[in-house]
Amino acid sequence: MTPWKKLLSAFALGAFTVIVLLALGAYVNPAMLIAFANLRLCN
């Protein structure tokens, strides 16, 4: 595996981890997700 493929793989794994953690946080605390959506839609 070339260094570029390793870097891309690590970046994809990191992005996937962040998305999963955000989804888990939204499941545990739905008010956070609603506040984020309002912030994105209203600005």
C-alpha distance matrix in Angstrom:
0.0 3.8 6.6 8.2 6.3 6.7 10.1 11.0 10.3 12.4 14.9 15.3 15.9 18.3 20.1 20.5 21.9 24.3 25.5 26.1 28.0 30.1 31.0 31.9 34.0 35.7 36.5 38.0 39.8 40.5 42.7 39.6 38.1 41.6 42.0 38.6 39.5 42.9 41.5 39.2 41.9 44.8 43.3
3.8 0.0 3.8 5.4 5.3 6.4 8.7 10.0 10.6 12.4 14.3 15.4 16.5 18.4 20.1 21.1 22.5 24.5 25.9 27.0 28.6 30.4 31.7 32.9 34.6 36.3 37.5 38.9 40.4 41.0 42.9 39.7 38.2 41.6 41.7 38.2 39.1 42.4 40.7 38.3 41.2 43.9 42.1
6.6 3.8 0.0 3.8 5.5 5.0 6.1 8.6 9.7 10.4 12.2 14.1 15.2 16.3 18.2 19.8 20.9 22.5 24.3 25.6 26.8 28.5 30.2 31.3 32.7 34.5 36.0 37.2 38.5 39.3 40.9 37.5 36.4 39.7 39.5 36.1 37.3 40.4 38.5 36.3 39.4 41.9 39.9
8.2 5.4 3.8 0.0 3.8 5.4 5.0 6.1 8.4 9.8 10.5 12.2 14.1 15.2 16.4 18.2 19.8 21.0 22.5 24.2 25.6 26.9 28.5 30.1 31.4 32.9 34.5 36.0 37.1 37.5 39.1 35.7 34.3 37.5 37.4 33.8 34.8 37.9 36.0 33.6 36.5 39.0 37.1
6.3 5.3 5.5 3.8 0.0 3.8 5.4 5.1 5.9 8.4 9.7 10.4 12.0 14.0 15.2 16.2 18.1 19.8 20.9 22.3 24.1 25.6 26.8 28.2 30.0 31.4 32.7 34.4 35.7 36.1 38.0 34.8 33.2 36.5 36.7 33.2 34.0 37.3 35.8 33.3 36.1 38.9 37.3
6.7 6.4 5.0 5.4 3.8 0.0 3.8 5.5 5.0 6.1 8.5 9.8 10.4 12.1 14.2 15.2 16.3 18.3 19.9 20.9 22.3 24.3 25.6 26.7 28.3 30.2 31.4 32.7 34.1 34.9 36.8 33.6 32.3 35.8 35.9 32.5 33.7 37.0 35.4 33.3 36.3 38.9 37.4
10.1 8.7 6.1 5.0 5.4 3.8 0.0 3.8 5.4 5.1 6.1 8.6 9.8 10.5 12.2 14.1 15.2 16.5 18.4 19.9 21.0 22.5 24.3 25.6 26.8 28.6 30.2 31.4 32.5 33.3 34.8 31.4 30.3 33.6 33.4 30.0 31.3 34.4 32.5 30.5 33.6 36.1 34.3
11.0 10.0 8.6 6.1 5.1 5.5 3.8 0.0 3.8 5.4 5.1 6.1 8.6 9.8 10.5 12.2 14.1 15.3 16.5 18.3 19.9 21.1 22.5 24.2 25.6 26.9 28.5 30.2 31.2 31.6 33.3 30.0 28.5 31.7 31.8 28.2 29.1 32.4 30.8 28.4 31.3 34.0 32.4
10.3 10.6 9.7 8.4 5.9 5.0 5.4 3.8 0.0 3.8 5.4 5.1 6.1 8.6 9.9 10.5 12.2 14.3 15.4 16.4 18.3 20.0 21.1 22.4 24.2 25.7 26.9 28.5 30.0 30.5 32.5 29.4 27.9 31.3 31.7 28.4 29.3 32.7 31.4 29.2 32.1 34.9 33.7
12.4 12.4 10.4 9.8 8.4 6.1 5.1 5.4 3.8 0.0 3.8 5.5 5.1 6.1 8.6 9.8 10.5 12.3 14.3 15.3 16.4 18.3 19.9 20.9 22.4 24.3 25.6 26.8 28.2 29.1 30.9 27.7 26.6 30.1 30.2 26.9 28.3 31.6 30.1 28.2 31.4 34.0 32.6
14.9 14.3 12.2 10.5 9.7 8.5 6.1 5.1 5.4 3.8 0.0 3.8 5.4 5.0 6.1 8.5 9.8 10.6 12.3 14.2 15.3 16.5 18.4 19.9 21.0 22.5 24.3 25.7 26.6 27.2 28.8 25.4 24.2 27.5 27.4 24.0 25.3 28.5 26.9 24.9 28.0 30.6 29.1
15.3 15.4 14.1 12.2 10.4 9.8 8.6 6.1 5.1 5.5 3.8 0.0 3.8 5.4 5.1 6.1 8.5 9.9 10.6 12.2 14.2 15.4 16.5 18.2 19.9 21.1 22.5 24.3 25.5 25.7 27.7 24.6 22.9 26.3 26.7 23.3 24.2 27.6 26.4 24.2 27.0 30.0 28.9
15.9 16.5 15.2 14.1 12.0 10.4 9.8 8.6 6.1 5.1 5.4 3.8 0.0 3.8 5.5 5.1 6.1 8.7 9.9 10.5 12.2 14.3 15.3 16.3 18.2 19.9 21.0 22.4 24.0 24.7 26.9 23.9 22.6 26.1 26.7 23.6 24.8 28.2 27.2 25.4 28.3 31.2 30.3
18.3 18.4 16.3 15.2 14.0 12.1 10.5 9.8 8.6 6.1 5.0 5.4 3.8 0.0 3.8 5.4 5.0 6.2 8.7 9.9 10.5 12.3 14.2 15.2 16.4 18.3 19.9 21.0 22.1 23.1 24.8 21.6 20.6 24.2 24.3 21.2 22.8 26.1 24.7 23.2 26.4 28.9 27.8
20.1 20.1 18.2 16.4 15.2 14.2 12.2 10.5 9.9 8.6 6.1 5.1 5.5 3.8 0.0 3.8 5.4 5.1 6.3 8.7 9.9 10.6 12.3 14.2 15.3 16.5 18.4 20.0 20.8 21.2 22.9 19.7 18.2 21.6 21.8 18.5 19.8 23.1 21.9 20.0 23.0 25.8 24.8
20.5 21.1 19.8 18.2 16.2 15.2 14.1 12.2 10.5 9.8 8.5 6.1 5.1 5.4 3.8 0.0 3.8 5.5 5.2 6.2 8.6 9.9 10.6 12.2 14.2 15.3 16.5 18.4 19.7 20.1 22.3 19.5 17.8 21.3 22.2 19.2 20.1 23.7 23.0 21.2 23.9 26.9 26.4
21.9 22.5 20.9 19.8 18.1 16.3 15.2 14.1 12.2 10.5 9.8 8.5 6.1 5.0 5.4 3.8 0.0 3.8 5.5 5.1 6.1 8.6 9.9 10.4 12.1 14.2 15.2 16.4 18.0 19.0 21.2 18.3 17.3 21.0 21.6 18.9 20.4 23.9 23.1 21.9 24.8 27.5 27.1
24.3 24.5 22.5 21.0 19.8 18.3 16.5 15.3 14.3 12.3 10.6 9.9 8.7 6.2 5.1 5.5 3.8 0.0 3.8 5.5 5.1 6.1 8.6 9.8 10.4 12.2 14.1 15.2 16.1 16.9 18.6 15.4 14.5 18.2 18.3 15.5 17.3 20.6 19.5 18.4 21.6 24.1 23.5
25.5 25.9 24.3 22.5 20.9 19.9 18.4 16.5 15.4 14.3 12.3 10.6 9.9 8.7 6.3 5.2 5.5 3.8 0.0 3.8 5.5 5.1 6.1 8.6 9.8 10.5 12.3 14.2 15.1 15.2 17.2 14.4 12.7 16.2 17.1 14.2 15.3 18.8 18.4 16.9 19.6 22.5 22.4
26.1 27.0 25.6 24.2 22.3 20.9 19.9 18.3 16.4 15.3 14.2 12.2 10.5 9.9 8.7 6.2 5.1 5.5 3.8 0.0 3.8 5.5 5.1 6.1 8.5 9.8 10.5 12.3 14.0 14.6 17.2 14.9 13.5 17.1 18.4 16.1 17.2 20.8 20.7 19.7 22.2 25.0 25.2
28.0 28.6 26.8 25.6 24.1 22.3 21.0 19.9 18.3 16.4 15.3 14.2 12.2 10.5 9.9 8.6 6.1 5.1 5.5 3.8 0.0 3.8 5.4 5.0 6.1 8.5 9.7 10.5 11.9 13.3 15.5 12.8 12.3 16.1 16.8 14.8 16.7 19.9 19.6 19.2 22.0 24.4 24.5
30.1 30.4 28.5 26.9 25.6 24.3 22.5 21.1 20.0 18.3 16.5 15.4 14.3 12.3 10.6 9.9 8.6 6.1 5.1 5.5 3.8 0.0 3.8 5.4 5.0 6.1 8.6 9.8 10.2 10.8 12.6 9.8 8.8 12.6 13.3 11.1 12.9 16.1 15.8 15.5 18.2 20.6 20.8
31.0 31.7 30.2 28.5 26.8 25.6 24.3 22.5 21.1 19.9 18.4 16.5 15.3 14.2 12.3 10.6 9.9 8.6 6.1 5.1 5.4 3.8 0.0 3.8 5.4 5.1 6.2 8.7 9.8 9.7 12.4 10.6 8.8 12.3 14.0 12.3 13.2 16.6 17.1 16.6 18.7 21.4 22.2
31.9 32.9 31.3 30.1 28.2 26.7 25.6 24.2 22.4 20.9 19.9 18.2 16.3 15.2 14.2 12.2 10.4 9.8 8.6 6.1 5.0 5.4 3.8 0.0 3.8 5.4 5.0 6.2 8.5 9.7 12.7 11.1 10.5 14.0 15.5 14.4 15.8 18.9 19.5 19.5 21.6 24.0 24.9
34.0 34.6 32.7 31.4 30.0 28.3 26.8 25.6 24.2 22.4 21.0 19.9 18.2 16.4 15.3 14.2 12.1 10.4 9.8 8.5 6.1 5.0 5.4 3.8 0.0 3.8 5.4 5.1 5.9 7.7 9.9 7.9 8.3 11.8 12.7 11.9 14.0 16.6 16.9 17.5 19.9 21.8 22.6
35.7 36.3 34.5 32.9 31.4 30.2 28.6 26.9 25.7 24.3 22.5 21.1 19.9 18.3 16.5 15.3 14.2 12.2 10.5 9.8 8.5 6.1 5.1 5.4 3.8 0.0 3.8 5.5 5.0 4.8 7.5 6.2 5.3 8.6 10.4 9.9 11.2 13.9 14.9 15.3 17.2 19.3 20.6
36.5 37.5 36.0 34.5 32.7 31.4 30.2 28.5 26.9 25.6 24.3 22.5 21.0 19.9 18.4 16.5 15.2 14.1 12.3 10.5 9.7 8.6 6.2 5.0 5.4 3.8 0.0 3.8 5.6 5.7 9.3 9.3 8.5 11.1 13.4 13.4 14.2 16.9 18.3 18.7 20.2 22.4 24.0
38.0 38.9 37.2 36.0 34.4 32.7 31.4 30.2 28.5 26.8 25.7 24.3 22.4 21.0 20.0 18.4 16.4 15.2 14.2 12.3 10.5 9.8 8.7 6.2 5.1 5.5 3.8 0.0 3.8 6.3 9.1 9.1 9.9 12.4 14.0 14.5 16.0 18.2 19.3 20.4 22.0 23.8 25.3
39.8 40.4 38.5 37.1 35.7 34.1 32.5 31.2 30.0 28.2 26.6 25.5 24.0 22.1 20.8 19.7 18.0 16.1 15.1 14.0 11.9 10.2 9.8 8.5 5.9 5.0 5.6 3.8 0.0 3.8 5.5 5.8 7.4 9.4 10.5 11.6 13.4 15.1 16.2 17.7 19.3 20.7 22.3
40.5 41.0 39.3 37.5 36.1 34.9 33.3 31.6 30.5 29.1 27.2 25.7 24.7 23.1 21.2 20.1 19.0 16.9 15.2 14.6 13.3 10.8 9.7 9.7 7.7 4.8 5.7 6.3 3.8 0.0 3.8 5.3 5.2 6.4 8.7 10.0 10.8 12.5 14.3 15.6 16.6 18.2 20.2
42.7 42.9 40.9 39.1 38.0 36.8 34.8 33.3 32.5 30.9 28.8 27.7 26.9 24.8 22.9 22.3 21.2 18.6 17.2 17.2 15.5 12.6 12.4 12.7 9.9 7.5 9.3 9.1 5.5 3.8 0.0 3.8 5.4 5.0 6.1 8.5 9.8 10.4 12.1 14.2 15.2 16.1 18.1
39.6 39.7 37.5 35.7 34.8 33.6 31.4 30.0 29.4 27.7 25.4 24.6 23.9 21.6 19.7 19.5 18.3 15.4 14.4 14.9 12.8 9.8 10.6 11.1 7.9 6.2 9.3 9.1 5.8 5.3 3.8 0.0 3.8 5.5 5.1 6.2 8.6 9.9 10.5 12.4 14.2 15.3 16.6
38.1 38.2 36.4 34.3 33.2 32.3 30.3 28.5 27.9 26.6 24.2 22.9 22.6 20.6 18.2 17.8 17.3 14.5 12.7 13.5 12.3 8.8 8.8 10.5 8.3 5.3 8.5 9.9 7.4 5.2 5.4 3.8 0.0 3.8 5.5 5.1 6.1 8.6 9.8 10.6 12.2 14.0 15.6
41.6 41.6 39.7 37.5 36.5 35.8 33.6 31.7 31.3 30.1 27.5 26.3 26.1 24.2 21.6 21.3 21.0 18.2 16.2 17.1 16.1 12.6 12.3 14.0 11.8 8.6 11.1 12.4 9.4 6.4 5.0 5.5 3.8 0.0 3.8 5.4 5.1 6.1 8.5 9.9 10.4 11.8 14.1
42.0 41.7 39.5 37.4 36.7 35.9 33.4 31.8 31.7 30.2 27.4 26.7 26.7 24.3 21.8 22.2 21.6 18.3 17.1 18.4 16.8 13.3 14.0 15.5 12.7 10.4 13.4 14.0 10.5 8.7 6.1 5.1 5.5 3.8 0.0 3.8 5.5 5.1 6.1 8.7 9.9 10.4 12.1
38.6 38.2 36.1 33.8 33.2 32.5 30.0 28.2 28.4 26.9 24.0 23.3 23.6 21.2 18.5 19.2 18.9 15.5 14.2 16.1 14.8 11.1 12.3 14.4 11.9 9.9 13.4 14.5 11.6 10.0 8.5 6.2 5.1 5.4 3.8 0.0 3.8 5.4 5.0 6.2 8.6 10.0 10.8
39.5 39.1 37.3 34.8 34.0 33.7 31.3 29.1 29.3 28.3 25.3 24.2 24.8 22.8 19.8 20.1 20.4 17.3 15.3 17.2 16.7 12.9 13.2 15.8 14.0 11.2 14.2 16.0 13.4 10.8 9.8 8.6 6.1 5.1 5.5 3.8 0.0 3.8 5.4 5.1 6.0 8.4 10.1
42.9 42.4 40.4 37.9 37.3 37.0 34.4 32.4 32.7 31.6 28.5 27.6 28.2 26.1 23.1 23.7 23.9 20.6 18.8 20.8 19.9 16.1 16.6 18.9 16.6 13.9 16.9 18.2 15.1 12.5 10.4 9.9 8.6 6.1 5.1 5.4 3.8 0.0 3.8 5.5 5.1 5.7 8.3
41.5 40.7 38.5 36.0 35.8 35.4 32.5 30.8 31.4 30.1 26.9 26.4 27.2 24.7 21.9 23.0 23.1 19.5 18.4 20.7 19.6 15.8 17.1 19.5 16.9 14.9 18.3 19.3 16.2 14.3 12.1 10.5 9.8 8.5 6.1 5.0 5.4 3.8 0.0 3.8 5.6 5.5 6.1
39.2 38.3 36.3 33.6 33.3 33.3 30.5 28.4 29.2 28.2 24.9 24.2 25.4 23.2 20.0 21.2 21.9 18.4 16.9 19.7 19.2 15.5 16.6 19.5 17.5 15.3 18.7 20.4 17.7 15.6 14.2 12.4 10.6 9.9 8.7 6.2 5.1 5.5 3.8 0.0 3.8 5.8 5.8
41.9 41.2 39.4 36.5 36.1 36.3 33.6 31.3 32.1 31.4 28.0 27.0 28.3 26.4 23.0 23.9 24.8 21.6 19.6 22.2 22.0 18.2 18.7 21.6 19.9 17.2 20.2 22.0 19.3 16.6 15.2 14.2 12.2 10.4 9.9 8.6 6.0 5.1 5.6 3.8 0.0 3.8 5.8
44.8 43.9 41.9 39.0 38.9 38.9 36.1 34.0 34.9 34.0 30.6 30.0 31.2 28.9 25.8 26.9 27.5 24.1 22.5 25.0 24.4 20.6 21.4 24.0 21.8 19.3 22.4 23.8 20.7 18.2 16.1 15.3 14.0 11.8 10.4 10.0 8.4 5.7 5.5 5.8 3.8 0.0 3.8
43.3 42.1 39.9 37.1 37.3 37.4 34.3 32.4 33.7 32.6 29.1 28.9 30.3 27.8 24.8 26.4 27.1 23.5 22.4 25.2 24.5 20.8 22.2 24.9 22.6 20.6 24.0 25.3 22.3 20.2 18.1 16.6 15.6 14.1 12.1 10.8 10.1 8.3 6.1 5.8 5.8 3.8 0.0
